[in-house]
Amino acid sequence: MDRLFDHALMHQRRLRALARPVPGADFLVRRIAEDMAERLSVVERHFDHPVQVHGGLPHAADAMQATGKTANFRFVDLCALPGIDARAVTLADPDHVPLPPESADLLVSPLALHLTNDTPGVLVQMRRALKPDGLLLAAAPGAGTLGELRESLLAAESELTGGANARVHPFADIRDYGALLQRAGFALPVTDIDDVVVRYSDMFGLLRDLRAMGMTSLLSDRSREPAGRKLFLRAAQIYAERFSDPDGRIRASFPVIHLSGWAPHENQQKPLKPGSAKARLADALKAPEQKLPR
């Protein structure tokens, strides 16, 4: 299996970010945690065996417990989590979900699936870890995330050196995740997207937040040559020229894909078989029925 992401580097940067937290830099993690908790709050069930899988911070679990819909969470993560008893955390890299089969009734994956080297395999592991009729809720950055930064860095490097290195991660689109849920065997899969746009005074403010969240490039095939100051200064100029609002502040896009799916159970709703409808769509719409030309 090709390893797109360097998880050893991810571990180093995660530890560095946790050791030196920057107040407010986790805004995106908190925003997504609140969104995921709101989605859970409309599910008419209580979950007694919830697990947060590779979230990096416990914000999603905290927000979900606050809804009254869950018992205390257990965690699977790359390293210890702030404020969480080590006995509640199982350490594993992002490609592994070391949970016994059918041991959890709720799995929560906030901002983690996009950093796996084997996303289909991770989803299969999650489905196996769920009890029948157990629920998966996940959120992942989608295609277009940090698109402005990607374009600005590529343009600056191409201009200065005649070539370019990948410095922003690739991100899957919503159709990819929907197909992966089905492939992993989840029932009733649902995906939707929330377009989050954050504004900064300049590109360097964005880079500071990414570094504080441990979310700078983890690509295995990244350039080992340190990027010079000249590159970033030129990229910041291009960013401001192409992606600034009338007040001079720049935009950073974070389209977040939300995913949900259930471990199959015999009592779940099932789609009707083709041809089993008992009413015509034309009658429901009160419209004349027209045959399509052959």
BANUTOR-94494 format. One record per residue (C-alpha): residue number from 0; residue in one letter; chain; x negated, y, z. Coordinates in pm, whole numbers. Layout:
N
<node NUM,"A","A",<X,Y,Z>>
...
***
This chain:
294
<node 0,"M","A",<0,0,0>>
<node 1,"D","A",<-136,343,-94>>
<node 2,"R","A",<-164,564,211>>
<node 3,"L","A",<-43,910,118>>
<node 4,"F","A",<-78,1050,470>>
<node 5,"D","A",<-370,1035,713>>
<node 6,"H","A",<-211,933,1043>>
<node 7,"A","A",<-540,950,1236>>
<node 8,"L","A",<-563,1317,1141>>
<node 9,"M","A",<-196,1359,1229>>
<node 10,"H","A",<-270,1222,1577>>
<node 11,"Q","A",<-557,1468,1626>>
<node 12,"R","A",<-351,1767,1516>>
<node 13,"R","A",<-49,1661,1720>>
<node 14,"L","A",<-263,1639,2035>>
<node 15,"R","A",<-415,1980,1960>>
<node 16,"A","A",<-72,2137,1909>>
<node 17,"L","A",<63,1982,2231>>
<node 18,"A","A",<-243,2095,2429>>
<node 19,"R","A",<-211,2456,2313>>
<node 20,"P","A",<161,2524,2259>>
<node 21,"V","A",<252,2856,2100>>
<node 22,"P","A",<577,3000,2238>>
<node 23,"G","A",<844,3013,1967>>
<node 24,"A","A",<646,2818,1705>>
<node 25,"D","A",<875,2517,1748>>
<node 26,"F","A",<1178,2716,1623>>
<node 27,"L","A",<1240,2481,1330>>
<node 28,"V","A",<1229,2170,1550>>
<node 29,"R","A",<1476,2331,1792>>
<node 30,"R","A",<1707,2443,1511>>
<node 31,"I","A",<1721,2092,1367>>
<node 32,"A","A",<1766,1935,1711>>
<node 33,"E","A",<2072,2154,1768>>
<node 34,"D","A",<2213,2068,1424>>
<node 35,"M","A",<2168,1695,1486>>
<node 36,"A","A",<2331,1719,1829>>
<node 37,"E","A",<2628,1899,1676>>
<node 38,"R","A",<2668,1616,1425>>
<node 39,"L","A",<2656,1359,1704>>
<node 40,"S","A",<2914,1550,1910>>
<node 41,"V","A",<3194,1469,1662>>
<node 42,"V","A",<3131,1093,1681>>
<node 43,"E","A",<3394,941,1911>>
<node 44,"R","A",<3159,709,2096>>
<node 45,"H","A",<2915,699,2383>>
<node 46,"F","A",<2571,552,2310>>
<node 47,"D","A",<2414,356,2594>>
<node 48,"H","A",<2085,258,2425>>
<node 49,"P","A",<1955,561,2231>>
<node 50,"V","A",<1601,588,2096>>
<node 51,"Q","A",<1426,886,1936>>
<node 52,"V","A",<1182,764,1672>>
<node 53,"H","A",<871,971,1582>>
<node 54,"G","A",<1005,1318,1656>>
<node 55,"G","A",<685,1464,1800>>
<node 56,"L","A",<882,1662,2059>>
<node 57,"P","A",<1182,1554,2272>>
<node 58,"H","A",<1407,1842,2161>>
<node 59,"A","A",<1655,1629,1962>>
<node 60,"A","A",<1697,1379,2245>>
<node 61,"D","A",<1746,1662,2497>>
<node 62,"A","A",<2008,1833,2281>>
<node 63,"M","A",<2196,1507,2223>>
<node 64,"Q","A",<2200,1415,2592>>
<node 65,"A","A",<2345,1759,2663>>
<node 66,"T","A",<2652,1667,2452>>
<node 67,"G","A",<2741,1394,2703>>
<node 68,"K","A",<2747,1136,2423>>
<node 69,"T","A",<2431,944,2521>>
<node 70,"A","A",<2252,781,2809>>
<node 71,"N","A",<1884,857,2871>>
<node 72,"F","A",<1666,820,2563>>
<node 73,"R","A",<1367,598,2508>>
<node 74,"F","A",<1103,710,2260>>
<node 75,"V","A",<877,569,1989>>
<node 76,"D","A",<605,815,1895>>
<node 77,"L","A",<247,867,1788>>
<node 78,"C","A",<136,1007,2125>>
<node 79,"A","A",<272,1101,2466>>
<node 80,"L","A",<552,1359,2473>>
<node 81,"P","A",<558,1665,2700>>
<node 82,"G","A",<783,1620,3002>>
<node 83,"I","A",<860,1254,2924>>
<node 84,"D","A",<762,968,3157>>
<node 85,"A","A",<501,757,2979>>
<node 86,"R","A",<703,444,3069>>
<node 87,"A","A",<981,565,2837>>
<node 88,"V","A",<746,602,2537>>
<node 89,"T","A",<627,323,2307>>
<node 90,"L","A",<322,436,2110>>
<node 91,"A","A",<309,355,1738>>
<node 92,"D","A",<207,518,1411>>
<node 93,"P","A",<481,663,1189>>
<node 94,"D","A",<500,353,966>>
<node 95,"H","A",<607,130,1255>>
<node 96,"V","A",<922,108,1467>>
<node 97,"P","A",<827,-155,1730>>
<node 98,"L","A",<1174,-215,1874>>
<node 99,"P","A",<1335,-557,1930>>
<node 100,"P","A",<1607,-653,1681>>
<node 101,"E","A",<1952,-517,1771>>
<node 102,"S","A",<1819,-334,2079>>
<node 103,"A","A",<1943,22,2014>>
<node 104,"D","A",<2288,161,1938>>
<node 105,"L","A",<2158,504,1830>>
<node 106,"L","A",<1834,589,1650>>
<node 107,"V","A",<1737,952,1601>>
<node 108,"S","A",<1458,1055,1361>>
<node 109,"P","A",<1395,1433,1358>>
<node 110,"L","A",<1140,1556,1103>>
<node 111,"A","A",<947,1230,1071>>
<node 112,"L","A",<1050,1028,763>>
<node 113,"H","A",<864,1261,526>>
<node 114,"L","A",<534,1165,694>>
<node 115,"T","A",<562,789,645>>
<node 116,"N","A",<354,596,394>>
<node 117,"D","A",<630,334,360>>
<node 118,"T","A",<965,510,399>>
<node 119,"P","A",<1173,215,267>>
<node 120,"G","A",<998,-16,515>>
<node 121,"V","A",<1054,223,806>>
<node 122,"L","A",<1426,247,728>>
<node 123,"V","A",<1452,-132,712>>
<node 124,"Q","A",<1283,-153,1055>>
<node 125,"M","A",<1531,100,1192>>
<node 126,"R","A",<1830,-88,1055>>
<node 127,"R","A",<1704,-412,1211>>
<node 128,"A","A",<1653,-241,1548>>
<node 129,"L","A",<2015,-123,1556>>
<node 130,"K","A",<2292,-323,1712>>
<node 131,"P","A",<2583,-399,1476>>
<node 132,"D","A",<2778,-74,1429>>
<node 133,"G","A",<2480,123,1561>>
<node 134,"L","A",<2413,470,1418>>
<node 135,"L","A",<2107,628,1255>>
<node 136,"L","A",<2081,1007,1247>>
<node 137,"A","A",<1777,1154,1072>>
<node 138,"A","A",<1658,1486,935>>
<node 139,"A","A",<1370,1541,692>>
<node 140,"P","A",<1236,1834,488>>
<node 141,"G","A",<1354,1799,130>>
<node 142,"A","A",<1226,1890,-215>>
<node 143,"G","A",<1147,2261,-231>>
<node 144,"T","A",<1019,2284,126>>
<node 145,"L","A",<738,2543,140>>
<node 146,"G","A",<772,2581,-237>>
<node 147,"E","A",<666,2944,-217>>
<node 148,"L","A",<348,2855,-30>>
<node 149,"R","A",<271,2572,-271>>
<node 150,"E","A",<306,2798,-577>>
<node 151,"S","A",<101,3078,-424>>
<node 152,"L","A",<-188,2851,-323>>
<node 153,"L","A",<-194,2674,-660>>
<node 154,"A","A",<-188,3002,-850>>
<node 155,"A","A",<-464,3155,-637>>
<node 156,"E","A",<-693,2853,-657>>
<node 157,"S","A",<-641,2813,-1031>>
<node 158,"E","A",<-722,3180,-1083>>
<node 159,"L","A",<-1036,3172,-867>>
<node 160,"T","A",<-1181,2831,-957>>
<node 161,"G","A",<-1004,2712,-1271>>
<node 162,"G","A",<-866,2410,-1082>>
<node 163,"A","A",<-633,2335,-792>>
<node 164,"N","A",<-596,2092,-503>>
<node 165,"A","A",<-274,1971,-344>>
<node 166,"R","A",<-243,2163,-16>>
<node 167,"V","A",<131,2121,52>>
<node 168,"H","A",<299,1783,99>>
<node 169,"P","A",<533,1636,-162>>
<node 170,"F","A",<894,1608,-42>>
<node 171,"A","A",<1170,1372,-156>>
<node 172,"D","A",<1507,1499,-276>>
<node 173,"I","A",<1851,1419,-137>>
<node 174,"R","A",<1925,1152,-398>>
<node 175,"D","A",<1607,964,-305>>
<node 176,"Y","A",<1707,948,61>>
<node 177,"G","A",<2062,841,-21>>
<node 178,"A","A",<1929,556,-235>>
<node 179,"L","A",<1682,453,37>>
<node 180,"L","A",<1960,429,298>>
<node 181,"Q","A",<2154,195,71>>
<node 182,"R","A",<1844,-7,-13>>
<node 183,"A","A",<1769,-54,358>>
<node 184,"G","A",<2116,-201,414>>
<node 185,"F","A",<2291,84,595>>
<node 186,"A","A",<2669,99,571>>
<node 187,"L","A",<2864,421,510>>
<node 188,"P","A",<2550,624,420>>
<node 189,"V","A",<2587,1002,409>>
<node 190,"T","A",<2335,1269,309>>
<node 191,"D","A",<2371,1646,297>>
<node 192,"I","A",<2138,1943,287>>
<node 193,"D","A",<2098,2258,495>>
<node 194,"D","A",<1899,2534,324>>
<node 195,"V","A",<1698,2709,595>>
<node 196,"V","A",<1508,3024,495>>
<node 197,"V","A",<1264,3185,740>>
<node 198,"R","A",<1114,3529,689>>
<node 199,"Y","A",<765,3644,787>>
<node 200,"S","A",<568,3965,769>>
<node 201,"D","A",<303,3784,565>>
<node 202,"M","A",<177,3438,466>>
<node 203,"F","A",<-61,3421,760>>
<node 204,"G","A",<228,3429,1007>>
<node 205,"L","A",<374,3123,834>>
<node 206,"L","A",<38,2943,844>>
<node 207,"R","A",<3,3015,1217>>
<node 208,"D","A",<340,2853,1288>>
<node 209,"L","A",<262,2550,1072>>
<node 210,"R","A",<-69,2504,1252>>
<node 211,"A","A",<96,2543,1594>>
<node 212,"M","A",<350,2272,1501>>
<node 213,"G","A",<77,2039,1375>>
<node 214,"M","A",<237,2054,1030>>
<node 215,"T","A",<-55,2155,810>>
<node 216,"S","A",<-164,1920,530>>
<node 217,"L","A",<-214,1554,626>>
<node 218,"L","A",<-269,1426,273>>
<node 219,"S","A",<-520,1142,254>>
<node 220,"D","A",<-632,1266,-87>>
<node 221,"R","A",<-683,1625,31>>
<node 222,"S","A",<-992,1823,-61>>
<node 223,"R","A",<-1267,1797,202>>
<node 224,"E","A",<-1408,2133,93>>
<node 225,"P","A",<-1302,2408,336>>
<node 226,"A","A",<-1079,2663,170>>
<node 227,"G","A",<-1248,3001,173>>
<node 228,"R","A",<-1110,3329,302>>
<node 229,"K","A",<-1098,3462,-54>>
<node 230,"L","A",<-852,3192,-156>>
<node 231,"F","A",<-611,3266,126>>
<node 232,"L","A",<-631,3642,79>>
<node 233,"R","A",<-546,3605,-291>>
<node 234,"A","A",<-269,3353,-213>>
<node 235,"A","A",<-119,3598,36>>
<node 236,"Q","A",<-116,3868,-232>>
<node 237,"I","A",<57,3637,-481>>
<node 238,"Y","A",<306,3528,-216>>
<node 239,"A","A",<397,3890,-141>>
<node 240,"E","A",<427,3973,-511>>
<node 241,"R","A",<654,3682,-597>>
<node 242,"F","A",<852,3600,-283>>
<node 243,"S","A",<910,3916,-82>>
<node 244,"D","A",<1241,4087,-3>>
<node 245,"P","A",<1299,4461,-52>>
<node 246,"D","A",<1181,4526,306>>
<node 247,"G","A",<845,4364,226>>
<node 248,"R","A",<894,4048,433>>
<node 249,"I","A",<827,3715,263>>
<node 250,"R","A",<1056,3409,247>>
<node 251,"A","A",<968,3050,338>>
<node 252,"S","A",<1213,2777,235>>
<node 253,"F","A",<1288,2470,447>>
<node 254,"P","A",<1572,2272,284>>
<node 255,"V","A",<1653,2010,549>>
<node 256,"I","A",<1815,1682,443>>
<node 257,"H","A",<2040,1522,706>>
<node 258,"L","A",<2097,1148,681>>
<node 259,"S","A",<2332,913,861>>
<node 260,"G","A",<2411,546,826>>
<node 261,"W","A",<2551,260,1030>>
<node 262,"A","A",<2425,-92,1090>>
<node 263,"P","A",<2683,-313,920>>
<node 264,"H","A",<2975,-448,1127>>
<node 265,"E","A",<3284,-640,1025>>
<node 266,"N","A",<3521,-379,1170>>
<node 267,"Q","A",<3382,-89,964>>
<node 268,"Q","A",<3582,69,684>>
<node 269,"K","A",<3514,-83,345>>
<node 270,"P","A",<3557,78,3>>
<node 271,"L","A",<3858,-41,-199>>
<node 272,"K","A",<3794,-277,-486>>
<node 273,"P","A",<3814,-124,-837>>
<node 274,"G","A",<4169,-142,-972>>
<node 275,"S","A",<4331,-181,-628>>
<node 276,"A","A",<4478,172,-611>>
<node 277,"K","A",<4855,184,-558>>
<node 278,"A","A",<4907,540,-682>>
<node 279,"R","A",<4796,729,-990>>
<node 280,"L","A",<4566,1030,-961>>
<node 281,"A","A",<4774,1212,-1223>>
<node 282,"D","A",<5084,1178,-1003>>
<node 283,"A","A",<4897,1311,-698>>
<node 284,"L","A",<4775,1611,-897>>
<node 285,"K","A",<5115,1657,-1065>>
<node 286,"A","A",<4940,1671,-1399>>
<node 287,"P","A",<5011,1494,-1728>>
<node 288,"E","A",<4796,1189,-1788>>
<node 289,"Q","A",<4581,1206,-2100>>
<node 290,"K","A",<4389,918,-2254>>
<node 291,"L","A",<4024,987,-2328>>
<node 292,"P","A",<3917,960,-2693>>
<node 293,"R","A",<3725,644,-2775>>
***
